[in-house]
Amino acid sequence: MGNVNVNIDGKKLRVREGVTILEAAEANGIKIPTLCHIKDQVPTGICRVCVVELERSRTLVGSCHTPVSEGMVIHTHSPKVTAVRRVIVELMLTAHTGDCVNDTNAENCVLHNLASDYEVGAPRFNVKVPRFYPAEDSNPYVRRNLSKCILCRKCVRVCASIPGKNILSVGYRGFRSKIVAGFDEALLSEKCRDCGKCIEHCPTGALSAPVKV
Ligand code: SF4
């Protein structure tokens, strides 16, 4: 494969054909936010936070799954992109109902950091069925607080990439969807041990290492 010429945020770049807009931007020091992307894994485009404006395209496109092509002119932080990202983050905050005030992991919550960067306040949307789940401490290696889960599925994907694991999946449907272990069982240490990969990738405080006392 050869190279193509693209313009990202006014920078004229020559990038490898076949890479995504997100990869081209990152390789050239242009940061595009994302909540569901995992480096070197097939992109899912679930979170939509990485949308960018592409000249001559009617709609915004997901940068994590759109490959570059010759002559593309891309805007990663235009007013239109910012407005859409703000609504996406606000919608996610609506379903992210866990208490963050007393959470020692809150500073690592990428969603809250994004809300701060994009000046998103308390969500305006009402939810008919609040997504509340009690925090689970049954596993000595992973604490789960699924009230904070935004269903980005990163934990499911990293767990599946570990030989012999594949413990997690998305259970139920629609608004009741949640990340489950097995048939929605407790996350017992016989199955899930201390690799810590899901914690490392979780962009919210839904998965964390238990606090040692
Ligand atoms: S638990 Fe974390 S990584 Fe898993 S889907 Fe929820 S937010 Fe994403």
Residues whose N, C-alpha, C, O or C-beta is under 5 A from the ligand:
A	BS01	SF4	K148 C149 I150 L151 C152 R153 K154 C155 I179 C198 H201 C202 P203 T204 A206 L207
